[in-house]
Amino acid sequence: MIDWLKRAFTPRLPAESVEQLCAVSPSAASHPQPKPVDVISLLAEGYERLKSGDNGKAVDCFQEVVSIDSRNATAHNHLAIALGNLGRFQEAEPHLRQAVGIDETYADAQFNLGLLLQLLGQLREAEMPLRRAVKLQPASARFQSILGVNLLMTGRTHEARGLLERVLQAEPNNVNALFAMGQLAQREGRFAEAETMFKRTLQVNPNSHGAWIGIASTRKMTSADDAWLTGAEQCANSGIGPLSQAEIRYAIGKYYDDLGDFDRAFRSYLRASELSRAAALPYDRAGRSRLVDDLIRVYTRATLSEARPGASDSRLPVLVVGMPRSGTSLVEQIIASHPAAKGAGELLFWRRSVLEGGSLLQQFPPGEPRTKTLAQDYLRALREEAVDAQRVVDKMPSNSDFLGVVHCVFPHARMVYVRRDPIDTCLSCFFQSFPPALNFTKDLSDLAHYYREHRRLIEHWRSALPPGTLLDVPYEELIADQEGWTRRIVDFIGLEWDDRCLSFHATDRTVLTASSWQVRQKLYKSSVGRWRTYEKFLGPLLELKDLD
């Protein structure tokens, strides 16, 4: 997730007159409709409240307008902006969808919808409204630069680079494009260049909080970075929105952690989690347990041992799964260093197939027509990432939930489960800035609950999947015996040995996850047992010791 998008969403208001605000939508200007005086006044007041930063009152004004005139696209758009300023992103989304539904030519609403979807981690869904915004206003460098960011985050770096370079040719000091080029350099492993671009961004806008965060993510911080700390603190206290402040508090926590000041580090991480939790839906513990119960009940050993009509015999898919921050990016990087393999990053395919759109796959295994469709669609998605590879790695951690479904569709697919010390894993999740969808990472008690349910489901897959389907890779043992475990992984997925897998840190590829810096380092042991330096703070996580 590109952190600064949260800020980009909130402050931008069109320079509209009151008369324009009162129109149903921009396309209605040629056929203006009379509005009651109270609606005109409410729109004008709401707009002034937005400009002054009084978002709560702005919400009240625009909500009253849409209750009177539900087809007022401008009111829906501005209501979403006010809600976004307050961190109420889940509430903002339907209003933006209504705005573009009322008038699909409303460029600002299309753009804001794309930004919001990016913020919520729905990167591929964000592309279409961003493209529509650019098509409607092709001269807008801001629209183009944010579309470039989206392309970067979904792995289409070539198209992203071209778009961002065109923006910078026209506007050399475009903050969005400068920052995105820093992100591109970082994800391609050019960390010194990335830091230079982030510093250029700060020269243009010292309160670009994403650039402060970017610098901290390119390397390990030292005591010589005290100027960075001063600037980051000033940015955090400059009146930026709560989620933007949360992002920079995570980075400040990393600074103190790098320096070994663990008390200050934890306080900063705790404050960051409190700020970000306010924008996420509450974690549903009962719902999580029900999902695990359903999957265990439906995808039994007997079910998974049956030959299923319509199943694919392809050996192309390799799923690397585990808890977030468990080492899945490392294992993907190792496999992707093999010339016959490619890494596809984190695909949402199985989550969407099982949980979204009223799917029945949570309650019943797929029948023949559905199995064939899933196989065709997933292979197409993998081939879009790598045309000529013999193996393509999908490293979405949440695929841990759906291994039964995957095996029904691809009985020859290989699955690698990365298992890390549970407390180290959960602490690393708590210290990482994740999108609101990963709401369980915002609270230590929620993390402990989620991990126990995750572990319960993994134990089921170990017993239910046929032998040879799932390989357990203990993260700590991989660190201690790199070559031994690397050879086991390569052999397990059915490839010949290649020495390049041992030099994974030198592999030239774009890494889109939060571990883009770590996977380009040689293996290091400092992350093993890291939780012990924070033991006095961990409370509910310490109960996970019995699962080690």
Secondary structure as UniProt FT lines:
FT   TURN            3..4
FT   HELIX           5..9
FT   HELIX           18..22
FT   HELIX           26..30
FT   HELIX           37..52
FT   HELIX           55..68
FT   TURN            70..71
FT   HELIX           73..85
FT   TURN            86..87
FT   HELIX           89..102
FT   TURN            104..105
FT   HELIX           107..119
FT   TURN            120..121
FT   HELIX           123..136
FT   TURN            138..139
FT   HELIX           141..153
FT   TURN            154..155
FT   HELIX           157..170
FT   TURN            172..173
FT   HELIX           175..187
FT   TURN            188..189
FT   HELIX           191..204
FT   TURN            206..207
FT   HELIX           209..217
FT   HELIX           223..225
FT   HELIX           226..236
FT   TURN            237..239
FT   HELIX           242..259
FT   HELIX           262..277
FT   TURN            278..279
FT   HELIX           285..298
FT   HELIX           301..305
FT   TURN            309..310
FT   STRAND          317..321
FT   TURN            324..325
FT   HELIX           328..336
FT   TURN            339..340
FT   STRAND          341..343
FT   HELIX           349..355
FT   TURN            357..358
FT   TURN            361..363
FT   HELIX           368..385
FT   STRAND          391..394
FT   HELIX           397..402
FT   HELIX           403..409
FT   TURN            411..412
FT   STRAND          414..419
FT   HELIX           422..430
FT   TURN            436..437
FT   HELIX           439..442
FT   HELIX           444..464
FT   TURN            467..468
FT   STRAND          470..474
FT   HELIX           475..480
FT   HELIX           482..492
FT   TURN            493..494
FT   HELIX           499..506
FT   TURN            514..517
FT   HELIX           518..520
FT   TURN            526..529
FT   HELIX           530..537
FT   HELIX           539..547
//
